[in-house]
Amino acid sequence: MNDPYLNDLKNEFRKYSSELKILKKNLLKSNSSEEQSKIIKK
């Protein structure tokens, strides 16, 4: 089954989850809550 729409969704989801992982890493690195809120607002 090869549905272009589904493939698109999958790719979007992969991109989104990898961005989330990066965000989490950045949040873990920054200890101060100010830095964390700056990152979250981006």
Legacy VTK file of the C-alpha trace (Angstrom):
# vtk DataFile Version 3.0
C-alpha trace
ASCII
DATASET POLYDATA
POINTS 42 float
0.000 0.000 0.000
1.608 3.220 -1.136
-0.480 6.249 -0.346
1.223 9.587 -1.106
-0.833 11.349 1.520
0.130 8.833 4.190
3.757 8.975 3.159
3.628 12.718 3.523
2.180 12.406 6.994
4.868 9.936 7.982
7.593 12.271 6.826
6.044 15.195 8.666
5.833 13.096 11.795
9.460 12.014 11.530
10.595 15.583 11.118
8.457 16.652 14.052
9.707 13.942 16.369
13.354 14.584 15.541
12.819 18.288 16.240
11.255 17.345 19.548
14.265 15.223 20.454
16.568 18.126 19.694
14.400 20.427 21.789
14.500 18.011 24.703
18.270 17.798 24.505
18.531 21.580 24.529
16.188 21.771 27.485
18.218 19.232 29.406
21.423 21.117 28.710
20.097 24.450 29.905
19.580 24.446 33.638
18.102 27.853 34.183
14.370 28.190 33.708
14.833 31.448 31.801
16.826 29.683 29.111
14.252 26.934 28.981
11.369 29.312 28.414
13.334 31.074 25.664
13.825 27.751 23.904
10.183 26.799 24.318
8.970 30.097 22.845
10.942 29.599 19.625
LINES 1 43
42 0 1 2 3 4 5 6 7 8 9 10 11 12 13 14 15 16 17 18 19 20 21 22 23 24 25 26 27 28 29 30 31 32 33 34 35 36 37 38 39 40 41
